[in-house]
């Protein structure tokens, strides 16, 4: 056995957000969130008759939308 200490990485599981929480994050109405997710515009997961969203996916989506060249400010 060696004298080095092995570290176990503890990864935290990302908690999915509800439609209302995602709407608060994006500052839109919950119905807009559901509509966008249903069309495939917004990353979401429909399970057990409800929409769920992961903060990291929404963050990536927002960053991608901001970098998009179709915005008139470029």
C-alpha positions as CSV (number, residue, x, y, z in Angstrom):
1,X,0.0,0.0,0.0
2,X,1.3,3.5,-0.9
3,X,1.4,6.5,1.3
4,X,-0.6,8.6,-1.1
5,X,-4.1,9.5,-0.3
6,X,-6.7,8.7,-2.9
7,X,-9.4,11.2,-3.4
8,X,-12.9,10.3,-4.3
9,X,-14.6,12.8,-6.5
10,X,-18.0,13.6,-5.3
11,X,-20.1,14.9,-8.1
12,X,-23.3,16.7,-7.3
13,X,-26.3,15.6,-9.3
14,X,-28.0,18.5,-11.0
15,X,-31.5,18.9,-9.8
16,X,-34.0,19.4,-12.6
17,X,-36.1,22.6,-12.6
18,X,-39.8,22.9,-12.9
19,X,-41.5,24.9,-15.6
20,X,-42.1,27.7,-13.2
21,X,-38.4,27.8,-12.0
22,X,-37.2,27.8,-15.6
23,X,-39.7,30.6,-16.4
24,X,-38.3,32.7,-13.5
25,X,-34.7,32.1,-14.7
26,X,-35.5,33.1,-18.3
27,X,-38.0,35.8,-17.2
28,X,-40.9,34.6,-19.4
29,X,-44.3,33.1,-18.7
30,X,-44.4,29.4,-17.8
31,X,-46.7,28.8,-20.8
32,X,-44.0,30.3,-23.1
33,X,-41.5,27.8,-21.6
34,X,-43.8,24.9,-22.3
35,X,-44.6,26.1,-25.8
36,X,-40.9,26.6,-26.7
37,X,-39.9,23.2,-25.2
38,X,-42.8,21.5,-27.1
39,X,-41.5,22.9,-30.4
40,X,-38.0,21.9,-29.6
41,X,-36.7,25.4,-29.5
42,X,-35.8,25.2,-25.8
43,X,-34.0,22.2,-24.2
44,X,-36.5,20.4,-22.0
45,X,-37.5,16.9,-20.9
46,X,-41.1,15.7,-20.8
47,X,-41.5,13.0,-18.2
48,X,-44.3,11.8,-16.1
49,X,-46.7,14.3,-17.8
50,X,-44.6,17.3,-16.8
51,X,-41.7,19.4,-18.3
52,X,-38.4,19.4,-16.5
53,X,-35.4,21.6,-17.3
54,X,-31.7,21.5,-16.3
55,X,-30.0,24.8,-15.5
56,X,-26.8,23.8,-17.3
57,X,-28.8,23.1,-20.5
58,X,-30.7,26.4,-20.2
59,X,-27.5,28.3,-19.6
60,X,-25.9,26.7,-22.7
61,X,-29.0,27.5,-24.8
62,X,-29.0,31.1,-23.6
63,X,-25.3,31.5,-24.4
64,X,-25.8,30.0,-27.9
65,X,-28.7,32.3,-28.6
66,X,-26.6,35.3,-27.6
67,X,-23.7,34.3,-29.8
68,X,-26.0,33.7,-32.8
69,X,-25.1,35.7,-35.9
70,X,-28.8,36.4,-36.8
71,X,-29.1,39.1,-34.2
72,X,-29.3,42.6,-35.8
73,X,-26.7,44.1,-33.4
74,X,-23.8,42.4,-35.2
